[in-house]
Amino acid sequence: MKKLLISILLIFLISILFLRNIEFFFPNLFTSYSEKFTKEKFEKIKVGMTKKEVDSILGKPFFFRENEVLDDTQNAKFEASYSKQKSDLFFIFEYWHFFFIQYDKNLLVVEKFSGTEYD
């Protein structure tokens, strides 16, 4: 009986640790994507494309805003995000995938980047 209780307690503790860190193993669970977005479509985006071309491939981003952290060496005037972190009441820390495209003042793609963010 004692071994059974210890086994149950151990399984319980391991389950809590796994569930507490599930976002590390499955960041897609904590990421929302814009309506037409897919990773395959994101890979089709190339530097020099117009915003109109990008919109025709990826659809409307979650946000499109002026880049507020510009310095004299940066060409990126605007940025668009095609993913966002889901809000979740059960987890304090979350991993999520991000997909951004940056545009110059003429709305031509100057950079695209993606990755996994830990908040």
N, C-alpha and C positions, 0 to 999 in steps of 0.2 A: 504493500500500500504506500509506503514511504517513497519507493522508487517511482511509482505512478504519479504521486504529487509533485515530486521533483521534476519529472519529465514534463508534466503539464505546465508547471511554472516556467521551465526552460523554454518550451514552445511558445508560451505566452510572451516572455521577454524578447525572444527572437522576432516574433511577429510584430511587436511594438517597434522594435528597432527598424525592421524592414518597412513598415508602414510609415514611420516617421521620416524615412529617407527614400520613399518610393519615387519622389520626383527626380532624384539623382539617376535612377535606373530607367525612368520613363518620362522624360521631360515633355513629350508630346501631350501627356495628360494635362499639363499646365500651360499649354500654348493654344491660343486662338489664332486662326488664319483668316485673312480676308477672303471674301466669297469665291473668287476665281483662282486663288493662289494654289500652286503646287510647287514643290521643289524643282521638278523637271522644267516648269515654265520659268522659274527664277533663273535657272542655268542658261536659258536662251537670251537673257538680257546681256547686252554688250556695251562697253564704253562707247560713247558717241551717239547712242540711240536717243531719239527725242522722247519727251514725256508722253506724247500721244502714242508713240509706238509701244512704250512700256505699258501704258494703260490698256492698250488693245490686247496685250498678252496676259497681264496680271490682273486686270480690272482695277477697281478703285482701292487705294490703300486705306488702312485704318486712319492714318493721318498724313498730311502733307504740310510741312511747316518750314519757315525760314530757319536756317541753321544758325543758332545763337552763339556758337563757340568758334567763330571764324577768326583767323589771324591773317596776316598779309600773305602767307605762303599757301593758304588753302584756296582751292577753286570751288569747293562745294558751297553753294549759296542756299540750296534747299535740300530737304531730306524727306523721304517717304518710308513708312513702315508698313509691312505686309503681315506682321504678326504682333501679338501682344500677350502679355502675361495674364492668365486667367486669375481672377480673384478667388481666393479659397479661404474659408474660415477655419479649416482644420489644421493647416500647416503654416508654420511661421516662415520657414525658409523654402524657397522654390527655385527649381531650375526650369528654364523655358528656352525655346529656340527663338532667335531674332533674325529678321531679314530686312535689311535697309538698302535703299538706293539713294545716292546723293547726286544732285544735279547742279550744274553751274547756273549763272544768271540767265543764260539763253535756254534753260531747261533741257540741256543735253546731259546724259549720264556721264559722270566723271568717276564714280566708284560704286561698287556694290559690295556688301559684306554680310556675312551671316555667321552664326555661332550659337553657343549655348551660354546663357547668362545665369548667374547665381545671385539671387537677391536675398 
